[in-house]
Amino acid sequence: MPATPEAVHHAVITWFQQAGRDLPWRHPDASAWSILVSEVMLQQTPVSRVLPRWQEWMHRWPAPADLAAAPTAEVLRAWDRLGYPRRALRLQECARAIVRDHGGEVPRGIDALRALPGIGEYTAAAVTAFAHHGRAVVADTNIRRVLARAVTGAALPAPSYTAAERELAASWLPAQDEMSVRWNQAVMELGALVCTARSPRCESCPLAAGRCAWVAAGSPAPLEGSRRTQAFEGTDRQLRGQIMALLRSDEHPDATRLAALDPADPERVRRCTASLVADGLAIWDHEHLRLP
């Protein structure tokens, strides 16, 4: 590692200026609302899947007031397969709160942002940094992984965000507002493109040559339990997605049609259907299920 954090900042930001992707929510004219939408969509979803959906959303609902007034069924259909459709509902609730409480403008400040429906610690920090150009500790999975490797020498960060990681990210954040914004953008991109979880391209990393504690330690394997894997095949989450796909196709399946999704376990189908209704993602209408 270089002797000072400033040298690391300079190396990573210089790399980003040359290698960073040209994404529309990074453009200077991107609105705070468009950036907020991108951050919600990008949670646990790759850029390649988000980009076409984001472009469609911003064309249809370019301001919070547009999404706030949209039929919920259209919002859920437009969300498509981005995963966790409750995020679409929360995003519409967020738009309504912005219209009701903030005159249709995305508010400034971590506290005001976190008071919005569906906006947690990470998203509030990301909007503060990337939309409002303020100093904020942004710590997504990519940033956490870069800091874990470069600073602590660990192959991967802990499965969940810890107080120690929060302190580490804060200690490495540049003091100047604009520099902190560039650092957040750059180190996040480094984690997404180079310092990836499974196949890091250390030969392309601006921190590899004597600047990364993990490389200096011989790139040790992850500690047992540090890599979190989530099964999908055969889970309730998969079945919920299949039910939502039926609903997005404008079909109004009845109980018999729904049961056919898993003939071996009709109780599972009933359980997953009931959970979608409880979450506000579907409603029963004359013995048929439909979008709200």
WOKA-V869759 format. One record per residue. N is the residue number from 0. RES is the residue in one small letter. D_LAST is the distance of its C-alpha to the last C-alpha in Angstrom with 1 decimal. Layout:
n=[N N]
res=[RES RES]
d_last=[D_LAST D_LAST]
This chain:
n=[0 1 2 3 4 5 6 7 8 9 10 11 12 13 14 15 16 17 18 19 20 21 22 23 24 25 26 27 28 29 30 31 32 33 34 35 36 37 38 39 40 41 42 43 44 45 46 47 48 49 50 51 52 53 54 55 56 57 58 59 60 61 62 63 64 65 66 67 68 69 70 71 72 73 74 75 76 77 78 79 80 81 82 83 84 85 86 87 88 89 90 91 92 93 94 95 96 97 98 99 100 101 102 103 104 105 106 107 108 109 110 111 112 113 114 115 116 117 118 119 120 121 122 123 124 125 126 127 128 129 130 131 132 133 134 135 136 137 138 139 140 141 142 143 144 145 146 147 148 149 150 151 152 153 154 155 156 157 158 159 160 161 162 163 164 165 166 167 168 169 170 171 172 173 174 175 176 177 178 179 180 181 182 183 184 185 186 187 188 189 190 191 192 193 194 195 196 197 198 199 200 201 202 203 204 205 206 207 208 209 210 211 212 213 214 215 216 217 218 219 220 221 222 223 224 225 226 227 228 229 230 231 232 233 234 235 236 237 238 239 240 241 242 243 244 245 246 247 248 249 250 251 252 253 254 255 256 257 258 259 260 261 262 263 264 265 266 267 268 269 270 271 272 273 274 275 276 277 278 279 280 281 282 283 284 285 286 287 288 289 290 291]
res=[m p a t p e a v h h a v i t w f q q a g r d l p w r h p d a s a w s i l v s e v m l q q t p v s r v l p r w q e w m h r w p a p a d l a a a p t a e v l r a w d r l g y p r r a l r l q e c a r a i v r d h g g e v p r g i d a l r a l p g i g e y t a a a v t a f a h h g r a v v a d t n i r r v l a r a v t g a a l p a p s y t a a e r e l a a s w l p a q d e m s v r w n q a v m e l g a l v c t a r s p r c e s c p l a a g r c a w v a a g s p a p l e g s r r t q a f e g t d r q l r g q i m a l l r s d e h p d a t r l a a l d p a d p e r v r r c t a s l v a d g l a i w d h e h l r l p]
d_last=[54.1 55.5 57.3 54.7 51.0 51.7 53.0 49.8 47.7 50.0 49.8 46.1 45.4 48.1 46.5 43.1 44.6 45.8 43.2 39.8 37.1 36.4 32.6 31.1 29.7 33.3 34.7 36.4 34.2 30.9 29.0 28.1 24.4 24.8 26.7 24.1 21.4 23.9 24.8 21.2 20.8 24.3 23.9 25.0 24.4 27.4 28.1 28.4 24.7 23.5 25.7 24.1 20.5 21.9 23.8 20.9 18.9 22.0 22.6 19.2 18.8 22.4 22.1 19.9 19.4 18.0 15.2 14.7 14.1 11.9 8.4 6.2 5.5 9.3 10.0 8.9 10.9 13.7 14.0 15.1 17.4 18.4 17.8 16.2 12.6 12.5 14.9 12.5 10.5 14.0 15.3 13.1 14.1 17.5 17.5 16.7 19.5 21.8 21.4 21.8 24.6 26.3 26.5 24.2 26.6 26.2 28.5 31.6 32.8 31.7 31.0 28.9 26.8 26.4 25.1 22.0 18.8 19.0 22.5 25.2 28.9 29.0 26.5 28.2 31.6 30.6 29.3 32.5 34.6 33.2 31.7 34.1 37.1 37.8 39.3 36.9 37.0 34.5 34.4 32.1 33.1 35.3 37.2 37.6 39.1 41.5 42.8 43.2 45.3 47.2 48.0 48.0 48.8 45.9 44.3 40.8 39.3 38.3 35.0 33.6 34.5 37.6 39.4 42.3 40.2 38.9 42.6 43.6 41.0 42.0 45.7 45.3 43.4 45.8 46.7 46.3 42.8 43.0 44.6 42.0 39.2 41.1 41.8 38.2 37.2 40.3 40.2 36.5 37.3 40.4 38.3 35.8 38.6 41.7 41.5 38.9 38.3 39.8 42.1 43.3 45.5 48.1 50.5 48.3 47.5 49.3 49.8 51.3 54.9 56.0 53.0 50.6 51.4 49.6 51.6 54.8 54.2 54.1 50.3 50.0 47.2 44.2 44.9 43.6 40.1 39.5 37.5 34.1 32.6 29.2 29.0 25.9 27.0 26.1 24.1 20.8 19.5 20.5 18.8 15.5 15.9 16.8 13.8 11.6 14.1 13.6 10.0 11.0 13.8 11.8 12.9 11.4 13.8 15.4 17.2 20.3 18.8 17.2 20.6 22.4 21.1 23.6 25.9 28.3 25.9 23.4 23.1 21.9 19.1 18.1 18.5 16.4 13.5 13.9 14.0 10.7 9.1 11.6 10.8 7.2 6.5 5.4 5.9 9.0 9.7 13.5 14.3 12.0 9.3 6.4 3.8 0.0]
